[in-house]
Structure formats: C-alpha cells, structure tokens
Amino acid sequence: MAAERPTGHTAAPAPSAPGASPASPVPLVSGLADERVDHRFKALPPDAEGMTVGALAAERRNLFTGGFTTPVLALSAESVAHNLDLLETYAERHGLAFAPHGKTSMSPQLFADQLKRGAWGITAAVPHQARVYRAYGIGRIFLANELVDAVALRWLAGEMTANPAFRFVCYVDSVRGVELMEEALSAAGATRPVDVVVELGAGEGARTGARTEADCAAVADAVAAAASLRLVGVAGYEGEVPDADPERVRAWLRRLVALAAGFDAAGRFAGAEEIVVSAGGSAWFDAVADVFAEIPELGGPVLKLLRSGAYVSHDDGHYKHLTPFNRVPEEGALEPAFRLWAQVVSRPSGEQAFLNAGKRDAAYDLDLPEAQVIRSGRDGSVRPAAGVTVTGLSDQHTWVRTEEGVELEVGDWVGMGLSHPCTSFDKWQLIPLVEADGTVADYIRTFF
C-alpha cells in the first residue's frame, strides 16, 4: 500500500472502531512545532539553535549532510506509516477496537496518527502517561494497570468533572484496591463513577491480576458496593501466560471470555453502556483475534479492545522474532523503523572498532544493536555492514568486532538496527522522521 507520512498536524477524526462510540478527538499537537530547538535535543544541528521545530522541519535537511551530529536516532517515515496502516487494517478486519499502548512512544504526534486511522483511544500504564495524554486532548484512555494512588485519583476525578466527554477505564484486581479507589474518589468529590475492568491474572507467578475466577468475583462484588466505581468489563495481558505457546495463550483467553460471560449472566454489567473485553500485546494479537471472535452474544454491546503498542516502530530483534505476522504471513508484515547512526571514533586494531553511541542512546535490555550498513566518511557511499558485529555497549561507546579484511575506518558512519521499541523511544526527546532518501521530514517529540 502507498505510504502516508505521519504528521504533526491536527487531522479530522476517523470513523469509530467496531463496537465504539463516536471517534475520540485527534490530539491537538500543532503547538509542538513551535518548540525551540536547543541543547536539550540530542543530535540536532547546532546551527538550528533557536529555530522552531516547525521551521527546521520545513527546511527538509538531509540526515547525513544537513548538520546533524552523531549519534543520531532516525525513524523511517515510510515504515512507520506502513506499520500504522497495517495494525489498524488488521483490527478492522477482525472486528476489534484498537487502543494502542502509548507507553511505547509517548509521542502525541504518533497518537494523532493512530487516532486518525480509527483507534478507539490510547492505552496508558501509569498516571503520568495519562496526564500527558490529556494535555494533548486524548478523549479516551484505557489504563492497563491498577490505580490506587490517591493523588492521581484526585486528579482523575477533577479531570472527569471538568470534561464530561472524557472516557477513562482502568484495571482492578483486589478488594483492597477497590477500597482505596473508593476512599480517594469520594474524598475528591468525584461527580462521575470511574469505569473499571476486573483484571484476570495470566497464571501463578505471572504479573498483576486476580488469580482465580472466585477472586475476580470478590473484586466485582467490592466494585458493586463502591459508589464511585462502575464495573464495565474484564481484561488482562496474555503476554504473561507462563511458558506461553498458542495453546496456553488461547486457553487463558477463553478463561477471560468465560469470565465476561459469567459476569454478564449474573447481571454484573447492568450499569455499563458497553461491555469491555480487552487483551492483546504485540506477541499474541493473532490469538486474541481468534478467541475474541468466539465471544458470545452478551447483554449489551461488546467492545473487543486490542492494546498492542510496539508495532509502531517494530524492531530488528525481539519483536522481529515474536510478531504474530510470522505465524500469519498472509495478514501482512511489519517493518523495522528505527536506525541508530553512530560514527567510528577509534580503530585501535584490525579486529576492533569503537562507535560514539552507547547505553544512553541505544536499547540494550533485550538485545544488542545490530550493525546493518556502513556509510563512508569519505564519499558518502553506503554498503552492507558484512563482517561487523556489535559485542557490547559502554555508557557512550559501542564495542565492535570486525572480521579480517573488513573496510571500516575512523569517520565512517554505522547504521544499526535496534531491539525493543519501548526502550529505544525513551532515550530520545526529539527524533528525526526520515524519508528513504535521507530527507528529514518531521521531528517526533516524546514525553517520558
């Protein structure tokens, strides 16, 4: 399909996703273009000091010849647009609403592009993320975590009172958590109940979530007794299923669906406008699509909510191996969008070289960066990084081993693929969005 470049400008809302009410407003992000370029932003051209981001983007400089310093992280404009289109098309094809997890990028510009493509809302994990979302006008937030912080709940109560159209949903997984929420919201004078979903744990030793259906029922009973809360569904994260494989993941997802059906039959969702059933990270959304297609008719409309997030940039490591598209290639393929460019600053021997990027610049929690291409410091020609292997990272250096006869000299640029999008985005506040010919078309602002 033709690539559409992500944009920092406000766009008209798209049609709502399946099961959703009218589309969430697209964030107002045009003001980001008015921010001044200065020392806060790594790698940007020193001669751009004092310019607005919008003015710099309008110059459409080249990443390699336009004055950028190394190391510099680049996002492929074409690959990001392709990935955004692919997951929205996938969700629509399978009758799923989509609330992509914003923790991956924490970028209002990318949120705007996701909502423009029909996303129901944006998923968050902690209160700070929700505050960023609201600062940029996100109208629907699904907080895929428990929320028991009294200060954050006071802020939430105020936000919901001031903005009657704002929709917020979060997890509950304990009676004590429900008590804390009720206490804080009552003290804050909440004028609208907070919608909650009971989180079903993925198994013994997994992460959060009530471990048994009886535990879930006890939490639901506590919600029913809380004036400040409203039970609207069930949710969980299948990526935490112990020893996950297709059979175990689908078995847990069927437990989640059965829990929703049982709660519905018991009248527990009587106050809900729609019944939320939510799951779906970036490793098993094919299983989510399959099992959610089996959800029986319930007492109200069902919002089948997928929450995958890492797909925006994909990667060259962890998610390259885990993506469900490896199992269902007929559905499409994601493209890795990140490339970290660093310069050779030392070549102490024929087998060793050092680049000027390190742990401050590259994700390294799952896999080391992967050397992919070399750009000559002499003439700008580009060749594959054959025989070049990253062996380690220091704070500000990349350790490189080279095979015998490999041409690599001080001054060359090395382009590296990264693993784990979440810990790649969070190291950069302003990321060049680069077209295939090296033109920097825009700058993606992050808020971590």
N, C-alpha and C positions, 0 to 999 in steps of 0.2 A: 504494500500500500504506500501511497505517497506520504513522505514525512511532513509533519506540520511543526514548525519550530515553536517550542514553548515560549511563552511571552510573559513579561512582567506587567502587562496592561490588563485592566479590568475587562472582562468579557460578559456577555449575556448569559444568564443561567440556561443550562441544558434541560431537556426533558427529564422527569424524575425516573429513578431506577425502579425495577419491579417491586411492588409492594410498598413503595414510598409515597409520602405526600409530596406536595409541590417542591421543586428542586431547591436545595439550600443555596442561598445567595453566594455568588462568586466573591472571594475576598477582594477588598479594595487595596490593591498593592501598588498602584501607580506612584504613591509617595516614596517608595523605595528608590526610585530613580533620582530623587532629589538629594539623597545622602551624598556627603562629600567623600571623595577618595583621599585617604591619608595613610599614616603609618600603621593603622590598625589592621590593614588588609594585606596579607602576605602576597608577594609576587607581583602586585600590580605595578605598572610603570612609574618610576619615580617622577617623571616629568608630567604625570597626571595629577600630582598633588594639588588639592583644592578644587579640581573639577567635580562636577556631579557624576554619579554613576551613569545617569542617562546620557550626559554629554559624551562620556568616554565610550559608551556602547555605540553611540551614533557614529563615532569615528571608525568603527569596524576595523580595528587594528588586527594585525596578524600576530598569533601567539608567539611565533618564533622570531619575528623581525620587528615587532611593534614596541619593544622596550620592556617586556616582561622579564622579571628576574627569576632565577631558579632557586629552589624547586618551585614548580607551579602545577597545581592540580587542574585538570581540564575535564569538562563533561561534554560528551558528544551530543550536539543538538539533534542530529538525526536519530541516534539510538534512544535518547530519552523520549522523543516524540513517538517513536515506534513502540516502545515499551508501554507508554501511557495508553496508546490506542489499543494495544493487544489485550491488556487486562480488562479494560472497560468492555471491549467486544466479547471477551471470554465470559465476564459476569453476565452480560446481557443474554448471551447465547444460552446460558444455563439457568436463567431466571433468578439470578442473585442480585440483591442490592449490594453496593460496594462502599465501604468506609475505610479507605486505605490508611494504614498506620502511618501517622505523620512523624513519629519519632525517628524514622529513618533519615529524613532530610531536614526536618524542622524548617522548611522553606515555604513561606506563604505564596511565592510565585508558583511553585510546583503544586501546592494545594489548589490554587486557582485553576491550573490546567487540569487537575484531576476532577474538580467540580464541574468545569466546563464540559468535560467528557461524560458527565452524568452521575458522578459519585453522589451517594446519599448524604455523606458528611465525611468527617475526618476522625480517625481514632487517635486517642492520646493514651499515655501511660501514667502521667503524674500531673499534679495541679499546675506546675509551671508551664507545661506544654499547653494545657487548656487556656491559660491566661494569654499565651502568645496567639493561639487560635482566635480568641475573642478580640484581641487587639486588632486583628485583621479581618474581623467580621464573619468568621465561620459560624454558620447558623445552626449546625448540628454537630455535636461532639459525642462520641462514644468512648468513655474512659474504661479501657480494658484492664481494670485493676480495682482493688478495694480503695475506698476513700474514707478515712477516719480522722483526718487532720481537721481540728475544729476551726482553725484559721482559714483553711481552704474552703471548708463548708460554709463559713460565714460569707466569704467572697462569692461562692456559688449562689447562695440564697439571694444576695444583693443583685447579682447579675441576672438571675431569673426573674426577680421582681421588676428590674428596670427594663427588661427586654422580654415581653410576653411571648414573642415568637421563637425565642431561643429554646432549642431542644437539647437536653442533656440526659445521658444514660450511663450508669456505672455498675460495676460488679458489687455483690455482697456475697460473703461466704461463711459468716459466723453470726451467731446471736449477739455476741458482744459488739461486733462491728456495727450491727443494726442499732444497738443501744446507743453507741457513740454518735452515729449519724443523727438519730432522733434527738438526742440531747443538744447537739450543736446547732441543728437546723431550727429547733424550737426556740433556743436562746437567741438565734439570729432573727427571729420573726419571719421565717420563710412563709411566703404567700402562696407558693405552688409546691405540690409534692415533687420530690426528686424521683425520677424513674430509675428503677434498679432491676438487674437481672441476677438470678442466682447462678454463681459460678460452680460448675461441676468439675472437681479435680480430675486430672488425667490418670490418676492411679497412685498407689502407695509410693512415697518417695519422690513424687512429682512436685510441681511448684505449688501455687496457691489453688484454692478451690475446695469446697466441701467434698469429703472423700466418698460418702455414700449417699444413696437416694434418701435415706432416713435423715441424714444430716441436712440435706437440701430442703427437705420438708420442714425441719425445725427452723431453718433460716427463713423460709417462706412464711411460716406462722408468725415469726417475730416481725417481719415486714408488714403483715396484715394488721398487727397491733400498733404500728407506728403511724401516727397521723401525718408525718412529714415525708413519708415514702410511699411509692406505688410500685407494685410488682408488675413488670411488663414482659418478662421472658426468662430465658436461660441462655447460658453462654459458657465458653471455655476455650482452651487452646490445645489443639490436638498435637502440636509440636512437642509437648511434654510427655506424651504417652511413653512409658518405659519400654525400651527395646522396640521402638516404633518400626512397624512394617505395615504394608497395606491392610492386612487382615486385622491387626491390633488397632490401627487407627480407625478403620471403619467400624469395628466393634464398639469403640468408645463413642464415636459419633452417633451410633444407633442408640446408645445409652442416653446421650444428650437429647435426641429426638423423642425417645420414650419418656424422658423426664418432662419435656414440654407437653406431650400429650396427656400424661398423668395429671400434671398441674391444671391443664385446661379442663379435663373431665371433672376435676374437683372444684372447679369454679374459682381457681386462684387468680385468674387474669380478668376477673369481672370488670375491673376499672380501667383496663388497658384499651387504648384506641386501636392498637395493633399488637400482635404477639411477636416479640423479638426472639429469634433463634440465631445465635451468632457463633462463628468459629472461623478458623482459616488464617494461618500464617503463610509463609512463602514456600513451604516444602510440601504441603499436602492439600493444596486447594482443589486438586482433582478429586480427592476422596470426599472433601466437603461438598463439592458439586454433586457427586453421585448420591451421597446419603441424603443431602437436603432435598434432592428430587423425590425422595420417598416420604417426606413429611406428609402425614395425613391431613385431611380437612379438619381444621380446628374451629373453635367457637368465634373466631374473628379473623381478620386478615393477618397473614403471617409475613413478617419482614425477615427474609433469609439473608443475613448480613455477613458478608465476607470482609476480612480485615487485612489482607496481605499488604506489605509495605515495601520490602526490599526490591521488588520488581522495577521500581522507578529507574534505578541505575543498573540493576543486576550486578554481576561481578565476574571476575576471571578465576574464581576459586571455589569457595564454599557453596554459593548458590548456583554456580555453574553445574556442580555435581548434583545438587539436591532438587533443582527445579522440577516440578511435575511435568513440564513440557518434554523432559527426557522420556517420560512414560507415555505421553500422548502427543507425539511429534506432529500428528495431523492437525492439532489445535494451533500450532504456531511455534515460535521460538523467541525468547528474549535475547537482547543484545547487551553485552557489557558496555557501559557508557563512560566509565572512569578511565583516565590515563594520567599517571603522575610522571611528569617530566623532571629529571634531575640531571645535573652536569657532572662529568668526570672531573674531579679536582685533584686526584692523586693516582698515579700508576706506578707504585713502588717496585713492581716486578712483572714479569711476563704472565704470571698466573693470577695477579691480584690487582684490583682497582677499587677506588672509593668514590662514591657519589655524594652530593651535598644535600641529600634528603635523609630523614631518619624517622624515629618514632613520633616526633612532633608533627610529621607530615603524612605518614602512611599508616593505614590499618595493618596491624600485625598480630591481633589477638587470635585469629584463626589460622591464617597462612601468611607467609612472607610475600612481598610483592614479586611479580613475575616479569623479568626483563623481556620485552617484546620487540622493540625496534631501536635502532641507533640512528641519530641524526648527526651527520658530520659537522664538527665545529669549523671546518674549513670551507665547505661549499654548500652545506645545507642538504646534501643528498641523504636519502633515507634508505636503510637496509635492515633486514631482519637481524635480531639480536642472537643469532645462532652461536652457540658455544659460550654464552654469557649467562651466569646463574647468580641470583641473589642468595647469599648464605647467611646473612644476619643484618640486624639493624642496631645501631647505637642511637643516642638521642638525636644526633644531627648528621649521621653518616649511614650510607648503605654499603655493606660489605659485598663485594662482587668477586666471583671466581671466573676466570676466563680460560678456555681451553687453548692449547698450543696453536699459535698461528692466527688467533683472532685479532683483527684490527680494532683497537679501541685506544684512543689517546685522550690526554687531558684536553678539556674543552668540548669534547663530544657531548651531545645530549642523549640520554637513555630514557625511552618511554616505557613505563611499567604498568602492567595490569594489577589490580588490587582485589583482595578478598574481603568480604563483609562490608556492605554499603553503610551500615549504621555507624561504624567506627571509621569510615572514610569521610563522610559528610562533616562529622563533628569536629574535625581538626581545621576546618576552613570556614571563615565567615563570609567570604565573597568569592565565588567560584566562576571562572570564565566558562561560558557556554560556547563551544567551539564548533564551527561547521567543518565539513570534511576537508576543505582546502586550507584550514588553519585560521579562518576569519573568526574573530571573537564577536558574536552576535549579541550577547547579553551577559549579565552577571547575576548569578543565583545567590541571594542573601540567605544565610542560615541564622537561626537563633537557638543556641544551645546554652 
